[in-house]
Amino acid sequence: MTEARGAVMAPAGWREALNPAIYLISLLPGLVVFMHVGSTGRSVVLAATIAVALLQHAINVLNDVADWKLGADEEKWDSWVRVHGDTKAALIHGVLSFVAGAALGLAVLMATGKLWVLGVAAPLVILGFLYNAGPRPLSYTFLGEWVTGICYGGVFACLWLLTGNAFGISAATGSLAFAALAVSLLLSHQPPQIETDRAAGKHSFAVRYGAEKTIQVSRGLFVFSLATLGISIWSGSAENWVAVFFGIAAAYAIHNVWQRVPSPRVILLQAALAIAIGIMPALTI
């Protein structure tokens, strides 16, 4: 079946399949952690953030492969399977990105003498792999949203641990913030695909609870993510004005999301706007 569909599939451009904005979910945690480290530690955070982005790219590509094989992506015109023309080439692409991200992350841990962080990072990488692996990936079960939240909350936690700062309120609330933001993003992606996901046997949140409930929860998680991120910034910044500035930007972003139907682009760009406006000035302190 895969070969038959592959023979007649319309090709997609790699720029459409790449969808650069989606990688903000990996880059934004690194940007927030930047404000908590000195200039000498930022190169380490940058390298680790690139590793996370490579792993996210691998998961995106492998998710397209898994969905195509299981019949959930026939209508997706920007699938990486369409870019490559078959699932085998897309699979190789995903695996190479996964290996590159894991290798870069391991190199960062070795260079900083923090191999113990593997105790936190390795389970997250395994979960990311299982999200798409096998005949019944985690993304096809009710665990898909939980795995997404755990992995991206864990990303912030791991980046924080690289700074050498104590894991306190600021780190915990930051982890919660990016867990919620990632799930909000995932839910915003699901409503248009309810019918094809249901037909493929995918038990996503939207399949289980419907489009209206999914939209409501996506909005609620977006609000929660920016609220907890505000607490993280306030508790971890020596300058109270930074938290105030972020709060104003976050309120504007929440208003914009609440006024429209959430989509991945809306969620990510509004979150990026709030974070950039709110904390970029702090990077100069």
C-alpha positions as CSV (number, residue, x, y, z in Angstrom):
1,M,0.0,0.0,0.0
2,T,2.9,2.4,0.8
3,E,4.5,1.8,-2.6
4,A,1.2,2.3,-4.4
5,R,0.5,5.6,-2.8
6,G,4.2,6.6,-3.1
7,A,4.0,6.0,-6.9
8,V,1.3,8.5,-7.4
9,M,2.0,11.0,-4.6
10,A,2.5,14.6,-5.5
11,P,5.9,15.9,-4.4
12,A,6.2,18.6,-1.7
13,G,8.9,21.2,-1.4
14,W,11.3,20.8,1.5
15,R,10.7,24.4,2.6
16,E,7.0,23.6,3.1
17,A,7.8,20.3,4.9
18,L,10.4,22.0,7.1
19,N,8.0,24.6,8.4
20,P,10.7,26.6,10.3
21,A,8.3,28.2,12.7
22,I,7.6,24.9,14.3
23,Y,11.1,24.7,15.7
24,L,10.4,27.6,18.0
25,I,9.1,25.1,20.5
26,S,12.7,23.8,20.8
27,L,14.4,27.2,20.5
28,L,12.3,29.2,23.0
29,P,13.4,27.2,26.1
30,G,17.0,27.9,25.2
31,L,16.2,31.6,24.9
32,V,14.7,31.7,28.4
33,V,17.6,29.8,29.9
34,F,20.0,32.3,28.3
35,M,18.8,35.0,30.7
36,H,19.9,32.9,33.6
37,V,23.5,32.3,32.6
38,G,26.5,34.5,32.0
39,S,27.9,35.2,28.6
40,T,30.5,32.4,29.1
41,G,27.8,29.8,29.5
42,R,25.6,30.8,26.7
43,S,27.6,28.9,24.0
44,V,26.9,25.7,25.9
45,V,23.1,26.4,26.1
46,L,23.2,27.3,22.3
47,A,24.8,24.0,21.4
48,A,22.4,22.0,23.5
49,T,19.5,23.9,22.0
50,I,20.7,23.0,18.5
51,A,20.8,19.4,19.6
52,V,17.2,19.6,20.8
53,A,16.1,21.1,17.5
54,L,17.8,18.3,15.6
55,L,16.0,15.7,17.7
56,Q,12.7,17.6,17.2
57,H,13.4,17.5,13.4
58,A,14.0,13.8,13.6
59,I,10.7,13.2,15.5
60,N,8.8,15.4,12.9
61,V,10.2,13.4,10.0
62,L,9.7,10.0,11.7
63,N,6.2,11.0,12.6
64,D,5.5,11.7,9.0
65,V,6.8,8.2,8.1
66,A,4.7,6.5,10.9
67,D,1.6,8.4,9.9
68,W,2.1,7.6,6.2
69,K,2.5,3.9,6.9
70,L,-0.5,3.8,9.1
71,G,-2.7,5.8,6.7
72,A,-3.1,9.0,8.7
73,D,-1.2,11.4,6.4
74,E,-2.6,10.8,2.9
75,E,-4.0,14.4,2.9
76,K,-0.8,16.0,4.3
77,W,0.8,17.7,1.3
78,D,3.8,18.9,3.2
79,S,4.8,15.5,4.5
80,W,8.5,14.6,4.4
81,V,7.5,11.3,2.7
82,R,6.3,13.4,-0.2
83,V,9.5,15.4,-0.3
84,H,11.6,12.2,-0.5
85,G,9.2,10.2,-2.7
86,D,9.1,7.1,-0.4
87,T,9.1,6.1,3.2
88,K,12.5,4.5,3.2
89,A,14.4,7.7,2.2
90,A,12.4,9.7,4.8
91,L,13.2,7.1,7.4
92,I,16.9,7.4,6.7
93,H,16.6,11.2,6.9
94,G,14.8,11.0,10.3
95,V,17.4,8.5,11.7
96,L,20.3,10.6,10.6
97,S,18.9,13.7,12.3
98,F,18.2,11.7,15.5
99,V,21.8,10.4,15.6
100,A,23.2,13.9,14.9
101,G,21.1,15.5,17.7
102,A,21.9,12.7,20.2
103,A,25.6,12.9,19.4
104,L,25.7,16.7,19.7
105,G,23.9,16.6,23.0
106,L,26.3,13.9,24.3
107,A,29.3,16.0,23.2
108,V,27.9,19.0,25.2
109,L,27.5,16.9,28.3
110,M,31.0,15.5,28.0
111,A,32.6,18.9,27.3
112,T,30.9,20.4,30.4
113,G,31.5,17.4,32.7
114,K,27.8,16.9,33.2
115,L,27.2,13.4,31.9
116,W,25.0,12.8,34.9
117,V,22.3,14.9,33.1
118,L,21.9,11.8,30.9
119,G,19.9,10.4,33.7
120,V,17.2,12.9,32.9
121,A,17.9,13.3,29.1
122,A,18.1,9.7,28.1
123,P,14.5,8.7,29.1
124,L,13.3,11.8,27.2
125,V,15.1,10.7,24.1
126,I,13.7,7.2,24.4
127,L,10.2,8.6,24.8
128,G,10.7,10.7,21.8
129,F,11.8,7.7,19.8
130,L,8.8,5.6,21.0
131,Y,6.5,8.4,20.1
132,N,6.8,7.2,16.5
133,A,8.2,3.7,16.7
134,G,6.6,0.4,16.1
135,P,3.2,-0.7,14.8
136,R,1.5,1.2,17.7
137,P,3.5,4.4,18.4
138,L,2.8,6.4,21.6
139,S,1.4,9.2,19.4
140,Y,-1.5,6.9,18.4
141,T,-2.5,6.3,22.1
142,F,-3.9,8.5,24.8
143,L,-0.4,8.9,26.1
144,G,0.7,11.0,23.1
145,E,-0.1,14.4,24.7
146,W,1.4,13.3,28.0
147,V,4.6,12.2,26.3
148,T,4.8,15.6,24.5
149,G,4.4,17.5,27.7
150,I,7.0,15.4,29.6
151,C,9.6,15.7,26.8
152,Y,9.4,19.5,26.3
153,G,9.2,20.2,30.0
154,G,12.2,17.9,30.3
155,V,14.0,19.9,27.6
156,F,13.8,23.1,29.7
157,A,14.9,21.1,32.8
158,C,17.9,19.6,31.1
159,L,19.0,23.0,29.7
160,W,18.6,24.5,33.1
161,L,20.8,21.7,34.7
162,L,23.5,22.6,32.2
163,T,23.7,26.1,33.7
164,G,24.8,24.8,37.1
165,N,22.1,26.8,38.8
166,A,20.0,25.3,41.6
167,F,16.8,23.6,40.4
168,G,14.3,25.7,42.3
169,I,11.0,27.4,41.7
170,S,12.2,29.2,38.6
171,A,13.4,25.9,37.0
172,A,10.3,23.9,38.0
173,T,7.8,26.6,36.8
174,G,9.8,27.0,33.6
175,S,9.6,23.3,33.0
176,L,5.8,23.3,33.6
177,A,5.5,26.3,31.2
178,F,7.1,24.6,28.3
179,A,5.3,21.3,28.9
180,A,2.0,23.2,28.7
181,L,3.1,25.2,25.7
182,A,4.1,22.0,23.8
183,V,0.7,20.3,24.5
184,S,-1.2,23.5,23.6
185,L,0.7,23.4,20.3
186,L,0.0,19.8,19.7
187,L,-3.7,20.2,20.4
188,S,-4.0,23.2,18.1
189,H,-2.8,20.9,15.3
190,Q,-5.4,18.2,15.9
191,P,-8.9,19.4,15.0
192,P,-8.5,19.5,11.2
193,Q,-7.3,15.9,11.2
194,I,-9.9,14.3,13.4
195,E,-11.5,12.2,10.7
196,T,-8.3,10.9,9.2
197,D,-6.8,10.3,12.6
198,R,-9.9,8.4,13.7
199,A,-9.9,6.3,10.5
200,A,-6.2,5.4,11.1
201,G,-6.9,4.3,14.7
202,K,-5.2,7.3,16.3
203,H,-6.6,8.1,19.8
204,S,-5.6,11.7,19.9
205,F,-7.2,14.2,22.3
206,A,-9.3,15.6,19.5
207,V,-10.5,12.2,18.4
208,R,-11.5,11.4,22.0
209,Y,-13.1,14.7,23.0
210,G,-13.9,16.6,19.8
211,A,-12.7,19.8,18.2
212,E,-14.5,22.3,20.5
213,K,-13.1,20.8,23.6
214,T,-9.6,20.5,22.1
215,I,-9.6,24.2,21.1
216,Q,-10.7,25.2,24.6
217,V,-8.0,23.1,26.3
218,S,-5.4,24.4,23.8
219,R,-6.2,28.0,24.8
220,G,-6.2,27.2,28.5
221,L,-2.8,25.5,28.3
222,F,-1.4,28.5,26.4
223,V,-2.6,30.8,29.2
224,F,-1.2,28.5,31.8
225,S,2.1,28.3,30.0
226,L,2.7,32.0,29.9
227,A,1.4,32.4,33.5
228,T,3.9,29.9,34.9
229,L,6.6,31.2,32.7
230,G,6.0,34.6,34.2
231,I,6.4,33.1,37.7
232,S,9.7,31.5,36.5
233,I,11.0,34.8,35.2
234,W,9.9,36.7,38.3
235,S,11.5,34.2,40.7
236,G,14.7,33.8,38.8
237,S,15.4,37.4,37.7
238,A,17.2,40.0,39.9
239,E,15.3,42.8,38.1
240,N,11.6,42.9,38.9
241,W,10.9,45.1,35.8
242,V,11.8,42.1,33.6
243,A,8.8,40.1,34.9
244,V,6.5,43.2,34.6
245,F,7.6,43.7,31.0
246,F,7.0,40.0,30.2
247,G,3.6,40.1,31.9
248,I,2.5,42.9,29.6
249,A,3.7,41.1,26.5
250,A,2.1,37.8,27.7
251,A,-1.2,39.5,28.3
252,Y,-1.1,40.8,24.7
253,A,-0.3,37.3,23.3
254,I,-3.1,35.7,25.3
255,H,-5.6,38.2,24.0
256,N,-4.5,37.5,20.4
257,V,-4.8,33.7,20.9
258,W,-8.2,34.0,22.6
259,Q,-9.6,36.0,19.7
260,R,-8.9,33.3,17.0
261,V,-9.0,29.6,16.5
262,P,-5.6,28.2,17.8
263,S,-3.2,26.8,15.2
264,P,0.4,25.8,15.5
265,R,1.6,29.0,13.8
266,V,-0.6,31.2,16.0
267,I,0.5,29.5,19.3
268,L,4.2,29.6,18.5
269,L,4.4,33.1,17.1
270,Q,2.5,34.6,19.9
271,A,4.6,32.7,22.5
272,A,7.7,33.8,20.7
273,L,6.5,37.4,20.6
274,A,5.8,37.4,24.4
275,I,9.2,35.8,25.2
276,A,11.2,38.0,22.9
277,I,9.6,41.3,24.0
278,G,9.6,40.3,27.6
279,I,13.1,38.9,28.2
280,M,15.4,40.0,25.4
281,P,16.1,43.2,27.3
282,A,17.2,41.1,30.3
283,L,19.9,39.5,28.1
284,T,21.8,42.8,28.1
285,I,21.9,43.1,31.9
